[in-house]
Amino acid sequence: MVTAFVGMERSIIELGNKQDKTTAIGKTRIVTEDCNGNPTSQKTLVDELPPLVSALKSSAQQNAASFHFPGHNRGQAAPSSLSHLIGKGPFLHDLPELPELDNVFSPAGPILDAQKQAVKLFGASETWFLVGGTTCRIQAAVMATCSPGDYLILPQNSHISAISAMVLSGALPKYIIPEYDFEWDIAGGVTPSQVDKAIQELEKEGQKPAAVFVTSLTYHGVSNNLIEISKLCHLRRIPLFVDEAHRAHLGFHPRLPYPALHQGADIVVQSTHKVLRSLTQSSMLHMAQLSANPGTVFNQALELAVETKNTINEIPGISVLDFPSFSNFPAIDPLRLSIGVWLLGLSGFEADEILCRDYGVVPELIGIRSITLAVTLGTCRKHIQRLVSGLRNLSATNFLPAIHQGEKGDDMEYAVSFNNDNNSGSIRLSPREAFFARKRKPRRCKGAVISGAADPLLSSIVIRTTG
């Protein structure tokens, strides 16, 4: 657990020092190389380690007789297969919550000091480090505000953690149907008017929502108008939670959309490991808002993303998701590239298979008509060249301009009917009641037709949480 915190803290401190080098005491200049082997600009490393890294280093150097978990005992019994792969260093620093390493549940030492640095960097009033991913804190936020029978306003395409939070808390959903782009076959965000309508509908029934839950950015980079949504919520004294799992990077460049903390959100949960540089499953929970602190750490990544987008848009039969597709929303993250391949007569799954097999290109998300890629601080030009080369080959092999392959056909009809169907219907069971209800397992041998999770392309899901 402590190791995950360290990776997160190190990521924070390095980003912060690139914005504000006045906090450093001792510094060393080094020259680094990118993944192409080219020298990059000199960087400043801080000789004084961040608090949690320093505490972990000191604890690992102790000549201790360890009779505590984990069982590899500071690498003494590390599995040979792993130690040959990564060395013994990670095991030496894989330590539990020893007194000198602080207590995550009630921090008073290096964890607290590191969290205070995160408060200043991200512009929060308070920040907590998480190692169970963003899921655990979404559950905690809902359970902290919603008692059994309380209503939670949320989009229907919310992360499953919001559904599990309602199962745990006994809250009732008031769903909002997100905006939908049928050409791309992807959902966007929710508008302020949709949130206002949901609140008013509950008020007419004599109910008041316990909280409003919004996802921003979406997986495809669509940003909601959180300023207006937060005004609506605060006018009625309703807390606004934002699942900002894909937005932890937004405060580090003025050309990126504003982060939720600077748009009036009350609680924000971020996955620090997604676009920033901490270890997998490390996240943060931020509360309230202080001030913005934009920097330039994402300059190179932004320039690379814009250049890549312009290059891909010139390839026949291939397009990149842009602002006009979701004009009701204020911004799309320029570091998220959703590439449409339907004019090539390919599904996103088929394009992904070819790109991965022939070019070693691995997207972040695959859809029916597109693939989505995340440009991060670790993305390099060599990888972009492989991506562009693969897309050009897909175009040369599959694009037939004389044939109208852009018609939606059966998929379009399915999306329209599915979306319209969700406009009606009542909720007979709460998520908690549905979870604990008696269940029946359908049997294929008796003629059951199973779709949804059994479908490897997930293109025939008909089960939804509102039934």
Secondary structure as GFF3:
##gff-version 3
##sequence-region A 1 467
A	DSSP	alpha_helix	2	19	.	.	.	ID=ss1
A	DSSP	three_ten_helix	21	23	.	.	.	ID=ss2
A	DSSP	beta_strand	27	30	.	.	.	ID=ss3
A	DSSP	beta_strand	43	46	.	.	.	ID=ss4
A	DSSP	alpha_helix	51	60	.	.	.	ID=ss5
A	DSSP	alpha_helix	80	86	.	.	.	ID=ss6
A	DSSP	alpha_helix	89	92	.	.	.	ID=ss7
A	DSSP	three_ten_helix	99	101	.	.	.	ID=ss8
A	DSSP	alpha_helix	110	122	.	.	.	ID=ss9
A	DSSP	beta_strand	126	130	.	.	.	ID=ss10
A	DSSP	alpha_helix	133	145	.	.	.	ID=ss11
A	DSSP	beta_strand	151	155	.	.	.	ID=ss12
A	DSSP	alpha_helix	160	169	.	.	.	ID=ss13
A	DSSP	beta_strand	172	176	.	.	.	ID=ss14
A	DSSP	beta_strand	180	181	.	.	.	ID=ss15
A	DSSP	beta_strand	186	187	.	.	.	ID=ss16
A	DSSP	alpha_helix	192	204	.	.	.	ID=ss17
A	DSSP	beta_strand	211	215	.	.	.	ID=ss18
A	DSSP	beta_strand	222	223	.	.	.	ID=ss19
A	DSSP	alpha_helix	226	235	.	.	.	ID=ss20
A	DSSP	beta_strand	240	243	.	.	.	ID=ss21
A	DSSP	three_ten_helix	250	252	.	.	.	ID=ss22
A	DSSP	three_ten_helix	260	262	.	.	.	ID=ss23
A	DSSP	beta_strand	267	270	.	.	.	ID=ss24
A	DSSP	beta_strand	283	287	.	.	.	ID=ss25
A	DSSP	alpha_helix	299	313	.	.	.	ID=ss26
A	DSSP	beta_strand	319	320	.	.	.	ID=ss27
A	DSSP	three_ten_helix	323	326	.	.	.	ID=ss28
A	DSSP	beta_strand	331	332	.	.	.	ID=ss29
A	DSSP	beta_strand	336	340	.	.	.	ID=ss30
A	DSSP	three_ten_helix	342	344	.	.	.	ID=ss31
A	DSSP	alpha_helix	348	359	.	.	.	ID=ss32
A	DSSP	beta_strand	365	366	.	.	.	ID=ss33
A	DSSP	beta_strand	370	374	.	.	.	ID=ss34
A	DSSP	alpha_helix	381	398	.	.	.	ID=ss35
A	DSSP	alpha_helix	410	421	.	.	.	ID=ss36
A	DSSP	alpha_helix	431	436	.	.	.	ID=ss37
A	DSSP	three_ten_helix	444	446	.	.	.	ID=ss38
###
